[in-house]
Amino acid sequence: MARSTQENRPAVHRDVVYGWSDIYDLTEFIRAYDLPPLEARPLFQEHGPSRQSLDAAMKARKSCI
């Protein structure tokens, strides 16, 4: 039985998959916490790209507000 041409084409992935690693990139961090870039950048520089460190910093920050 012949496969249709649509089945033979590879799937097109248009969205980036986030949350799969232990580090954030700056864009992912901004989206995760809905931050303006000028607010996110100093936090990212201070705590580094570690997902665990940035999540803890944001949790502490929210508890202070």
C-alpha positions as CSV (number, residue, x, y, z in Angstrom):
1,M,0.0,0.0,0.0
2,A,1.4,3.4,-1.0
3,R,1.8,6.1,1.5
4,S,0.4,9.5,0.7
5,T,2.9,12.3,0.0
6,Q,1.8,14.1,3.1
7,E,2.8,11.2,5.3
8,N,6.3,11.2,3.6
9,R,7.0,14.8,4.5
10,P,8.7,15.5,7.8
11,A,6.7,17.3,10.4
12,V,7.3,21.1,10.5
13,H,7.9,22.4,14.0
14,R,7.2,26.1,14.2
15,D,7.4,26.6,18.0
16,V,10.5,26.2,20.1
17,V,10.2,23.7,22.9
18,Y,11.0,25.4,26.2
19,G,11.6,24.0,29.6
20,W,13.5,20.9,28.5
21,S,16.9,21.8,30.1
22,D,18.3,23.0,33.4
23,I,19.2,26.4,32.0
24,Y,17.2,29.3,30.7
25,D,18.2,31.5,27.8
26,L,17.3,35.1,28.3
27,T,14.3,35.0,25.9
28,E,12.8,32.0,27.7
29,F,13.3,33.6,31.1
30,I,11.5,36.7,29.9
31,R,8.6,34.7,28.6
32,A,8.4,32.4,31.7
33,Y,8.0,35.4,34.1
34,D,6.5,37.9,31.7
35,L,9.2,40.4,32.5
36,P,10.4,43.4,30.5
37,P,13.8,42.8,29.0
38,L,15.4,45.7,30.9
39,E,14.2,44.1,34.2
40,A,15.1,40.5,33.3
41,R,18.6,41.2,32.0
42,P,20.2,42.2,35.4
43,L,18.6,39.3,37.2
44,F,19.9,36.9,34.5
45,Q,23.4,38.4,34.8
46,E,23.3,38.2,38.6
47,H,22.0,34.7,38.9
48,G,23.3,33.2,35.7
49,P,21.3,30.9,33.3
50,S,20.6,28.2,35.9
51,R,16.9,27.5,35.9
52,Q,17.0,26.6,39.6
53,S,18.8,29.8,40.6
54,L,16.5,32.0,38.6
55,D,13.3,30.3,39.7
56,A,14.4,30.7,43.3
57,A,15.3,34.3,42.8
58,M,11.9,35.0,41.3
59,K,10.1,33.1,44.1
60,A,12.0,35.2,46.7
61,R,11.2,38.4,44.7
62,K,7.5,37.6,44.6
63,S,7.4,36.9,48.3
64,C,8.9,40.4,49.0
65,I,6.3,42.2,46.9
